[in-house]
Amino acid sequence: MKPSGFNSETRRSFLGRASQGLSAVALSSLVAPAFATAAPSRGIFAAGTPLPQKAKRVIWLTMAGGPSQLETFDPKPKLGELHGEPMPESLTKGQQLAQLQGQKLTCFAPQHPFATFGKNNIEICSLFPHIGSVIDDMCLIRSMTTDAINHDPAHMFMNTGSQIAGRPSMGSWVTYGLGAESSDLPGFVVLTSLGRGGQNQPIAGRQWSSGFLPSRYQGVQLRSKGDPVLYLTSPGGISRDQQDADIAAINRINAHHAELVDDPEIATRIAQYEMAFQMQASVPDLMDVKNETAETLALYGCQPGDGSFAANCLLARRLAERGVRFIQLYHKDWDHHGGVKDGVKLKAEEIDRACMALITDLKQRGMFEETLVVWAGEFGRTPMSQGGSGRDHHNKAMTVWLAGAGIRGGMVHGATDELGYAAIESVCTVHDLHATMLHQLGIRHDAFSVKFQGLDAKLTGVEGAKVITEILT
């Protein structure tokens, strides 16, 4: 029974917003030393996963903006032959386009040559020789499709399986299911980097939201330059005794509130205080790479703390070593409506060595077979020209690649038509990709759900997702 005049909804909303994500870290100066012995969070499969667990963790490399598969991983010599000619209407008539809708559609040749790599002579763009050197460790899926054709909904779909905001991200689903291996770092961490092209399209925090899952499962963004987390250091003049007194008072309020309302966010709030305190010690140690060898730094080709994608790949390995369950890197500046030739060249310089280094480093440390690495954008690009030098958004064809954790290396799965307009062989969806990811983590995607608005909500939706078994060992 609530006391007369007690507005639990207003109070819950306020405290919920105040406690979620980095807001909890901002209050970390209030946390008592007693929380230093906090245990890792346990997921709903803490007693054991339904399927054999090939992957213990995921490192998801997001190429934000939509990389062109035609200048990266999907060779199309026929498109080169038809450069400047009208696109066949049989392919494009009545089809959804983004900014090219209703315009003259002209074939636009791949802007860089392709070369063969690996024992199976897999063709990828010659701009990526370092990735080519580890092609035998990865599987290219050239037949990936998505439902969305504009950036924000496409990111939402790739991250949550839905274009509707408010659904849990895949990182949240994974940590909800498996919990965290670390007691002093979040189970789900996000890092972002910006390329030299300067297209700094915003990546909204809802992309790593926990949606309708408890907020303790949402991603925590670490800044790759400067202070990794704001307000991580205790304010000057605050003693440990004062912290003890403050947190004791906060806990009494939370305990009293828990007696009045049935709100799981109260437990989340307490857990976030614990995590914030742990991060005061763990995050500075994470960012301090002085113990990394010169050979390791040379492998990645980065200067620690420079905010680059390469530096973030090194941090991703360090996070994985420390038990972080889901690590997502966003590298911006892939939206090449114009200047795709020079733009992809810049991107290749920024990511090629780093992707190779991450795979190589994981293998050297015996972590590769337990780490699922995924490289993907939010959609692909058109084989038609935009503005004479660029490519428009495209959802009917894109390439992603996977490596590690039971993924069959040195192979190509699926294919697009001869002009690269649409996937036509072994067509895969984002839901299929999510189902495969969960399968390797030991989770049956079709039985992994949470009741929401009276329905069994799933990461993989209700459209009949399938595990891409052909790419698994």
KEMARSE-536383 format. One line per field, with one value per residue (C-alpha): residue number from 1; residue in one letter; x, y, z. Coordinates in nm, 4 decimals. Example, Ala and Ser with C-alpha at 12.3 -4.5 7.8 and 13.67 -1.06 7.14 Angstrom:
n = c(1  2);
res = c(A  S);
east = c(1.2300  1.3670);
north = c(-0.4500  -0.1060);
up = c(0.7800  0.7140);
//
This chain:
n = c(1  2  3  4  5  6  7  8  9  10  11  12  13  14  15  16  17  18  19  20  21  22  23  24  25  26  27  28  29  30  31  32  33  34  35  36  37  38  39  40  41  42  43  44  45  46  47  48  49  50  51  52  53  54  55  56  57  58  59  60  61  62  63  64  65  66  67  68  69  70  71  72  73  74  75  76  77  78  79  80  81  82  83  84  85  86  87  88  89  90  91  92  93  94  95  96  97  98  99  100  101  102  103  104  105  106  107  108  109  110  111  112  113  114  115  116  117  118  119  120  121  122  123  124  125  126  127  128  129  130  131  132  133  134  135  136  137  138  139  140  141  142  143  144  145  146  147  148  149  150  151  152  153  154  155  156  157  158  159  160  161  162  163  164  165  166  167  168  169  170  171  172  173  174  175  176  177  178  179  180  181  182  183  184  185  186  187  188  189  190  191  192  193  194  195  196  197  198  199  200  201  202  203  204  205  206  207  208  209  210  211  212  213  214  215  216  217  218  219  220  221  222  223  224  225  226  227  228  229  230  231  232  233  234  235  236  237  238  239  240  241  242  243  244  245  246  247  248  249  250  251  252  253  254  255  256  257  258  259  260  261  262  263  264  265  266  267  268  269  270  271  272  273  274  275  276  277  278  279  280  281  282  283  284  285  286  287  288  289  290  291  292  293  294  295  296  297  298  299  300  301  302  303  304  305  306  307  308  309  310  311  312  313  314  315  316  317  318  319  320  321  322  323  324  325  326  327  328  329  330  331  332  333  334  335  336  337  338  339  340  341  342  343  344  345  346  347  348  349  350  351  352  353  354  355  356  357  358  359  360  361  362  363  364  365  366  367  368  369  370  371  372  373  374  375  376  377  378  379  380  381  382  383  384  385  386  387  388  389  390  391  392  393  394  395  396  397  398  399  400  401  402  403  404  405  406  407  408  409  410  411  412  413  414  415  416  417  418  419  420  421  422  423  424  425  426  427  428  429  430  431  432  433  434  435  436  437  438  439  440  441  442  443  444  445  446  447  448  449  450  451  452  453  454  455  456  457  458  459  460  461  462  463  464  465  466  467  468  469  470  471  472  473);
res = c(M  K  P  S  G  F  N  S  E  T  R  R  S  F  L  G  R  A  S  Q  G  L  S  A  V  A  L  S  S  L  V  A  P  A  F  A  T  A  A  P  S  R  G  I  F  A  A  G  T  P  L  P  Q  K  A  K  R  V  I  W  L  T  M  A  G  G  P  S  Q  L  E  T  F  D  P  K  P  K  L  G  E  L  H  G  E  P  M  P  E  S  L  T  K  G  Q  Q  L  A  Q  L  Q  G  Q  K  L  T  C  F  A  P  Q  H  P  F  A  T  F  G  K  N  N  I  E  I  C  S  L  F  P  H  I  G  S  V  I  D  D  M  C  L  I  R  S  M  T  T  D  A  I  N  H  D  P  A  H  M  F  M  N  T  G  S  Q  I  A  G  R  P  S  M  G  S  W  V  T  Y  G  L  G  A  E  S  S  D  L  P  G  F  V  V  L  T  S  L  G  R  G  G  Q  N  Q  P  I  A  G  R  Q  W  S  S  G  F  L  P  S  R  Y  Q  G  V  Q  L  R  S  K  G  D  P  V  L  Y  L  T  S  P  G  G  I  S  R  D  Q  Q  D  A  D  I  A  A  I  N  R  I  N  A  H  H  A  E  L  V  D  D  P  E  I  A  T  R  I  A  Q  Y  E  M  A  F  Q  M  Q  A  S  V  P  D  L  M  D  V  K  N  E  T  A  E  T  L  A  L  Y  G  C  Q  P  G  D  G  S  F  A  A  N  C  L  L  A  R  R  L  A  E  R  G  V  R  F  I  Q  L  Y  H  K  D  W  D  H  H  G  G  V  K  D  G  V  K  L  K  A  E  E  I  D  R  A  C  M  A  L  I  T  D  L  K  Q  R  G  M  F  E  E  T  L  V  V  W  A  G  E  F  G  R  T  P  M  S  Q  G  G  S  G  R  D  H  H  N  K  A  M  T  V  W  L  A  G  A  G  I  R  G  G  M  V  H  G  A  T  D  E  L  G  Y  A  A  I  E  S  V  C  T  V  H  D  L  H  A  T  M  L  H  Q  L  G  I  R  H  D  A  F  S  V  K  F  Q  G  L  D  A  K  L  T  G  V  E  G  A  K  V  I  T  E  I  L  T);
east = c(0.0000  0.1524  0.1335  -0.1188  0.0247  0.3235  0.3879  0.5872  0.5859  0.7423  0.9974  1.0776  1.1227  1.3500  1.5660  1.5773  1.7111  1.9560  2.0915  2.1231  2.4445  2.7168  2.4969  2.5753  2.9434  2.9083  2.7896  3.0760  3.2364  2.9573  3.0292  3.1519  3.4693  3.2590  3.1512  3.5079  3.4254  3.1344  3.0867  3.0353  2.6720  2.5013  2.2910  1.9820  2.2028  2.4438  2.3799  2.4759  2.3890  2.1371  2.3898  2.7659  2.9352  3.1953  3.2184  3.2642  3.2623  3.1929  3.3944  3.1677  3.3439  3.0843  3.1778  2.9323  2.7990  2.7642  3.0845  3.0730  3.1035  3.2133  3.5315  3.5996  3.4979  3.2651  3.4419  3.2213  3.4179  3.0948  3.0008  3.3344  3.2602  2.9271  3.0665  2.8657  2.5891  2.2285  2.1544  1.9300  1.5727  1.4956  1.7031  1.5880  1.2294  0.9932  1.2737  1.3281  1.6163  1.7303  1.8398  1.8460  1.4721  1.3340  1.6761  1.8685  2.0566  2.4037  2.6492  2.9519  3.2619  3.4487  3.7043  3.9939  4.1353  4.0853  4.3517  4.3490  4.4566  4.4807  4.4888  4.1526  4.2418  3.9638  3.9273  3.9104  4.0040  4.3796  4.3552  4.3259  4.6435  4.6641  4.3112  4.4087  4.6951  4.4446  4.1682  4.2104  4.0831  3.7607  3.4404  3.3042  2.9249  2.8622  2.4859  2.3843  2.0693  1.8929  1.5468  1.6449  1.7847  1.8583  2.1309  1.9576  1.6905  1.9533  2.1777  1.8746  1.7961  2.1542  2.1878  1.8466  1.6754  1.4082  1.3839  1.1726  1.3636  1.3384  1.4376  1.7424  2.0673  2.2422  2.5070  2.2347  2.0714  2.4059  2.4916  2.1345  2.1738  2.5325  2.6086  2.9546  3.2868  3.4324  3.3360  3.5192  3.4183  3.0775  2.9676  2.8985  3.1403  3.1268  3.4147  3.3903  3.6459  3.6318  3.8225  4.0119  3.7303  3.5528  3.1982  3.1102  2.7551  2.6218  2.5793  2.2936  2.3249  2.0029  2.2096  2.3508  2.0416  1.9048  1.5524  1.2962  1.5663  1.6992  1.9277  2.2266  2.2606  2.2976  2.6312  2.8741  3.0646  3.4313  3.5845  3.8925  4.0590  4.1038  3.9315  3.7669  3.4761  3.3676  3.3569  3.5486  3.7742  3.6377  3.5932  3.8500  3.7810  3.5624  3.6980  3.6296  3.4348  3.2076  3.1607  3.0647  2.8054  2.6618  2.6241  2.4737  2.2084  2.1421  2.1062  1.8551  1.6456  1.6696  1.5783  1.2761  1.1704  1.2064  0.9571  0.7016  0.7260  0.8110  1.0833  1.3851  1.5613  1.6342  1.8647  2.0128  2.0778  2.2700  2.4658  2.5580  2.6969  2.9082  3.0325  3.1095  3.3302  3.5117  3.5696  3.7550  4.0418  3.9857  3.9410  4.2695  4.4474  4.2691  4.3769  4.7385  4.9132  5.2690  5.2923  5.2182  5.5306  5.6765  5.5995  5.2304  5.2064  5.3834  5.1442  4.8436  5.0277  4.8810  4.9779  4.7878  4.5320  4.5197  4.1507  4.2056  4.0280  4.3581  4.3948  4.0365  4.1100  4.3951  4.1607  3.9063  4.1602  4.2413  3.8704  3.8240  4.1162  3.9515  3.6244  3.4059  3.1368  3.0407  3.2682  3.1404  3.3606  3.2121  3.4365  3.2637  3.3017  3.1960  2.9064  3.0466  2.7715  3.0609  3.4326  3.4037  3.7423  3.9453  3.7115  3.7518  4.1279  4.1355  3.9210  4.1466  4.4486  4.2672  4.1289  4.3247  4.6230  4.4119  4.1687  4.4584  4.6309  4.3233  4.2864  4.6611  4.6810  4.3824  4.5421  4.8778  4.7087  4.4972  4.1725  4.0728  3.8799  3.6625  3.6121  3.3617  3.4778  3.2200  3.2796  2.9710  2.8181  2.4510  2.3896  2.5788  2.6073  2.4526  2.6296  2.4817  2.6616  2.5534  2.6817  2.9357  3.1779  2.9789  2.7279  2.3893  2.2592  2.1583  1.9903  1.9734  2.3435  2.6227  2.9238  3.0043  3.2765  3.3150  3.6140  3.6963  3.4751  3.3859  3.3557  3.4893  3.7847  3.9027  3.5585  3.3007  2.9317  2.6615  2.6789  2.5206  2.4205  2.6858  2.6381  2.6228  2.2683  2.1035  2.1964  2.0852  2.2646  2.2355  2.0653  2.1171  1.9350  2.0381  1.8182  2.0131  2.3370  2.2030  2.0792  2.4250  2.5933  2.3663  2.4191  2.7961  2.7422  2.5468  2.1980  1.9009  1.7756  1.4185  1.3849  1.5571  1.2795  1.1389  0.7736  0.7130  0.3733  0.2199  0.4501  0.7617  1.0165  1.3364  1.6557  1.5900  1.2271  0.9439  1.0182  1.1821  1.5527  1.7951  2.1435  2.3882  2.5195  2.7225  2.9808  3.0303  3.2919);
north = c(0.0000  0.3306  0.6258  0.8928  1.1434  0.9186  0.9610  0.6475  0.6958  1.0425  0.9332  0.6130  0.7992  1.0554  0.8070  0.5763  0.8512  0.9571  0.6058  0.4806  0.4457  0.7022  0.9017  0.6327  0.6752  1.0496  0.9740  0.7338  0.9636  0.8683  0.4967  0.3276  0.1163  -0.1778  -0.2322  -0.3194  -0.6897  -0.6773  -1.0003  -1.0225  -1.0022  -1.3314  -1.3741  -1.5888  -1.8693  -1.8584  -2.2279  -2.3230  -2.2320  -2.4405  -2.5019  -2.5648  -2.2292  -2.1585  -1.7844  -1.6308  -1.2752  -1.0602  -0.7782  -0.6020  -0.3618  -0.1156  0.0807  0.3664  0.5309  0.2276  0.0973  0.0229  -0.3505  -0.2685  -0.0981  -0.3463  -0.7142  -0.7847  -0.7796  -0.6944  -0.6897  -0.6800  -0.3521  -0.2145  -0.3181  -0.1302  0.1858  0.4871  0.2754  0.2816  0.0315  -0.2492  -0.1525  -0.5175  -0.4869  -0.1490  -0.0935  -0.0484  -0.0966  0.1146  0.3599  0.6349  0.9607  0.8190  0.7534  0.8801  0.9763  0.8459  0.5356  0.4835  0.1981  0.3071  0.0884  -0.0295  0.2427  0.0227  -0.3065  -0.6350  -0.8940  -1.2535  -1.3558  -1.6720  -2.0394  -2.0179  -1.7116  -1.4958  -1.1638  -0.8461  -0.4877  -0.4375  -0.1517  -0.4120  -0.6236  -0.6645  -0.8026  -1.0164  -1.1601  -1.3053  -1.3897  -1.7579  -1.6771  -1.5098  -1.5756  -1.3136  -1.3046  -1.1260  -1.1827  -0.9845  -0.7700  -0.5345  -0.3812  -0.0166  0.2333  0.5426  0.5708  0.5888  0.3219  0.1048  0.1286  0.0507  -0.2547  -0.3815  -0.3255  -0.4283  -0.6281  -0.3578  -0.0130  0.0962  0.2813  0.1440  -0.2178  -0.3724  -0.3720  -0.6982  -0.6226  -0.5856  -0.9124  -1.0922  -0.9568  -1.0223  -1.3825  -1.4535  -1.1904  -1.0419  -1.2128  -0.8980  -0.7368  -0.4093  -0.3286  -0.3191  -0.6246  -0.4112  -0.1354  0.1000  0.2938  0.5392  0.6866  0.9390  0.9074  1.1763  1.2363  1.4454  1.3130  1.3093  1.1793  1.1374  0.7903  0.8098  0.6467  0.4543  0.2293  0.0632  0.1035  -0.1827  -0.0938  -0.2784  -0.4896  -0.3641  -0.0666  -0.2455  -0.4231  -0.1122  -0.0283  0.2101  0.4365  0.4926  0.7979  0.7086  1.0486  1.2412  1.1139  0.7837  0.8488  1.1882  1.2442  0.9207  1.0828  1.1664  1.5419  1.7203  1.7572  1.4453  1.1906  0.8193  0.8612  1.1104  0.8693  0.5989  0.8214  0.9355  0.5902  0.4557  0.7266  0.6538  0.2832  0.3495  0.5556  0.2862  0.0113  0.2087  0.2686  -0.1037  -0.1810  0.0503  -0.0371  -0.3435  -0.1873  -0.3914  -0.0674  -0.0213  -0.3229  -0.1844  0.1477  -0.0190  -0.2328  0.0759  0.2433  -0.0670  -0.0704  0.3016  0.2527  -0.0396  0.1615  0.4290  0.1804  -0.0450  0.2154  0.4043  0.0668  -0.0341  0.2812  0.2590  0.0569  0.0991  -0.2766  -0.3412  -0.4386  -0.2286  -0.5186  -0.5077  -0.1326  -0.1674  -0.4477  -0.2177  0.0834  0.3251  0.5708  0.4822  0.7449  0.8986  0.8126  0.6175  0.3006  0.1168  0.2353  0.1276  -0.2179  -0.2487  -0.1386  -0.3938  -0.6713  -0.5386  -0.5232  -0.8778  -0.9942  -0.8385  -1.0220  -0.7688  -0.9713  -0.7450  -0.4786  -0.2591  -0.0226  0.2459  0.3935  0.6842  0.8518  0.5760  0.7711  0.8261  0.9903  1.1537  1.0858  0.7141  0.6439  0.8680  0.8115  0.4341  0.4740  0.6826  0.4271  0.1422  0.3229  0.3617  0.0108  -0.2386  -0.2941  -0.2621  -0.5390  -0.7694  -0.6773  -0.7539  -1.1020  -1.1693  -1.0463  -1.2576  -1.5639  -1.5009  -1.4798  -1.7916  -1.5883  -1.6156  -1.9411  -1.7909  -1.4459  -1.3773  -1.0834  -0.9240  -0.6450  -0.4745  -0.1443  -0.0554  -0.1123  -0.1304  0.1076  0.1158  -0.0024  0.3127  0.6446  0.9323  1.2723  1.1151  1.0046  0.8466  0.5779  0.5968  0.3918  0.0382  -0.2365  -0.5218  -0.6056  -0.5647  -0.7608  -0.8449  -1.0704  -1.2852  -1.4527  -1.6687  -1.8705  -2.1558  -1.9522  -2.1339  -1.9355  -1.8830  -1.8940  -1.6797  -1.7339  -1.6154  -1.3908  -1.0896  -1.0550  -0.9669  -0.5933  -0.6121  -0.4798  -0.7576  -1.0707  -1.3731  -1.6746  -1.7901  -1.4616  -1.3638  -1.1169  -0.9203  -1.1520  -1.4482  -1.2790  -1.2227  -1.5829  -1.7078  -1.4861  -1.6134  -1.9737  -1.9395  -1.7904  -2.1031  -1.9491  -2.0681  -1.7518  -1.8759  -1.9554  -1.6406  -1.3923  -1.1465  -1.0603  -0.7054  -0.5514  -0.8977  -1.0457  -1.2644  -1.0099  -1.1489  -1.0033  -1.2068  -1.0989  -1.3218  -1.3465  -1.6877  -1.6147  -1.8978  -1.9825  -1.9614  -2.3116  -2.3224  -2.0839  -2.2779  -2.5422);
up = c(0.0000  -0.1014  0.1382  0.0455  -0.1988  -0.2908  -0.6619  -0.7382  -1.1152  -1.0986  -0.8405  -1.0287  -1.3541  -1.1934  -1.0062  -1.3070  -1.5297  -1.2615  -1.2205  -1.5752  -1.7682  -1.7122  -1.4753  -1.2217  -1.2944  -1.2470  -0.8924  -0.8307  -0.5756  -0.3366  -0.3373  -0.0182  -0.0039  0.1148  -0.2418  -0.3443  -0.3182  -0.5652  -0.7640  -1.1413  -1.2498  -1.3349  -1.6469  -1.6830  -1.8235  -1.5311  -1.4615  -1.8166  -2.1731  -2.3716  -2.6535  -2.6543  -2.6045  -2.8718  -2.7963  -2.4536  -2.5805  -2.8878  -3.0434  -3.2948  -3.5347  -3.6682  -3.9783  -3.9284  -4.2432  -4.4679  -4.6308  -5.0014  -5.0595  -5.4153  -5.2943  -5.0133  -5.0316  -5.3286  -5.6698  -5.9689  -6.2980  -6.5014  -6.3312  -6.4468  -6.8029  -6.7946  -6.6339  -6.7493  -6.9024  -6.7723  -6.4972  -6.6281  -6.5451  -6.4775  -6.1595  -6.0331  -6.1480  -5.8538  -5.6047  -5.2944  -5.3212  -5.0888  -5.2527  -5.6075  -5.6200  -5.9516  -6.0897  -6.3880  -6.2723  -6.4155  -6.3595  -6.1573  -6.1783  -5.8666  -5.7994  -5.6910  -5.8208  -5.6365  -5.5544  -5.4331  -5.0841  -4.8784  -4.9603  -5.1393  -5.3497  -5.2094  -5.3888  -5.1832  -5.2634  -5.2946  -5.0424  -4.7638  -4.7791  -4.4007  -4.3827  -4.6810  -4.4764  -4.2246  -4.4729  -4.3880  -4.0380  -4.1513  -4.3402  -4.5815  -4.6116  -4.9417  -4.9377  -4.6302  -4.6540  -4.4161  -4.3859  -4.3374  -4.5855  -4.3736  -4.1110  -3.7742  -3.8364  -4.0053  -3.6996  -3.4834  -3.6925  -3.6926  -3.3177  -3.1890  -3.4656  -3.4914  -3.6494  -3.3532  -3.0829  -2.7314  -2.7983  -2.6264  -2.8182  -2.8968  -2.6342  -2.3748  -2.4797  -2.4522  -2.1072  -1.9890  -2.0994  -1.9952  -1.7330  -1.6908  -1.6232  -1.4674  -1.1377  -1.2019  -1.5616  -1.7309  -1.9266  -2.2358  -2.3434  -2.6436  -2.8037  -3.0936  -3.3336  -3.6169  -3.9403  -4.1239  -4.3716  -4.1104  -4.1609  -3.7917  -3.8085  -3.4561  -3.3089  -3.0586  -2.7179  -2.7869  -3.0116  -2.6999  -2.4830  -2.2737  -2.3873  -2.1778  -2.0064  -1.6716  -1.7276  -1.5734  -1.9093  -2.1227  -2.2825  -2.1176  -2.3530  -2.2785  -2.4423  -2.6447  -2.5933  -2.2704  -1.9564  -2.0517  -1.8151  -1.6866  -1.3087  -1.2462  -0.9860  -0.6424  -0.5955  -0.3882  -0.0178  0.0036  0.2501  0.2526  0.5760  0.4055  0.1181  0.3683  0.5272  0.1939  0.0482  0.3693  0.3533  -0.0150  0.0568  0.3351  0.0918  -0.1734  0.0728  0.1931  -0.1664  -0.2431  0.0332  -0.1253  -0.4940  -0.6992  -0.9106  -1.0302  -1.1167  -0.7458  -0.7538  -1.0736  -0.9028  -0.6230  -0.8697  -1.0713  -0.7604  -0.7008  -1.0597  -1.0540  -0.7499  -0.9109  -1.2272  -1.0328  -1.0161  -1.3180  -1.5930  -1.5366  -1.5329  -1.8529  -2.0340  -1.9128  -2.1812  -2.0525  -2.0056  -2.3724  -2.5642  -2.8426  -3.0764  -2.9830  -3.0360  -3.3711  -3.4681  -3.4230  -3.5629  -3.3098  -3.0439  -2.7252  -2.6372  -2.9849  -3.0229  -3.3432  -3.4508  -3.4091  -3.0499  -2.9835  -3.1268  -2.8778  -2.5986  -2.7218  -2.6734  -2.3251  -2.2387  -2.3633  -2.1495  -1.8456  -1.8938  -2.0758  -2.2499  -2.5415  -2.6908  -2.9725  -3.1710  -3.3966  -3.6646  -3.8353  -4.1752  -4.4204  -4.5774  -4.9261  -5.1318  -5.3164  -5.3421  -5.2689  -5.4321  -5.2018  -4.9098  -4.8994  -4.9458  -4.6253  -4.4438  -4.5529  -4.4128  -4.0819  -4.0335  -4.2426  -4.0137  -3.6988  -3.7985  -3.8808  -3.5549  -3.3460  -3.4976  -3.4738  -3.1144  -3.0060  -3.1663  -3.0001  -2.6587  -2.7058  -2.7098  -3.0745  -3.0441  -2.7676  -2.9204  -3.1976  -3.4118  -3.6442  -3.9007  -4.0415  -4.1464  -4.1190  -4.4937  -4.8240  -5.1202  -5.4676  -5.7830  -5.9391  -5.9319  -5.7112  -5.8169  -6.0478  -5.7750  -5.4924  -5.4026  -5.2317  -4.9378  -5.0305  -4.8284  -5.0801  -5.0784  -4.8270  -4.7058  -4.3460  -4.2129  -3.9042  -3.7419  -3.4419  -3.2068  -3.4385  -3.7593  -4.0643  -4.1963  -4.5511  -4.7075  -4.8861  -4.8169  -5.0555  -5.3585  -5.5243  -5.8877  -6.1464  -6.0913  -5.7133  -5.6898  -5.4866  -5.2931  -5.4924  -5.3418  -4.9781  -4.8897  -4.5252  -4.3023  -3.9975  -3.7909  -3.9298  -3.8264  -3.4734  -3.4553  -3.5543  -3.2987  -3.0201  -3.1345  -3.0983  -2.7509  -2.6574  -2.6764  -2.8806  -3.0457  -3.0893  -2.7174  -2.5869  -2.5173  -2.2656  -2.2164  -2.3373  -2.4031  -2.3858  -2.6502  -2.6438  -2.7638  -2.9204  -3.0610  -3.3765  -3.4169  -3.5302  -3.9033  -3.8935  -3.8445  -3.9103  -3.7901  -4.0814  -4.0208  -4.3430  -4.1987  -3.8734  -3.8027);
//
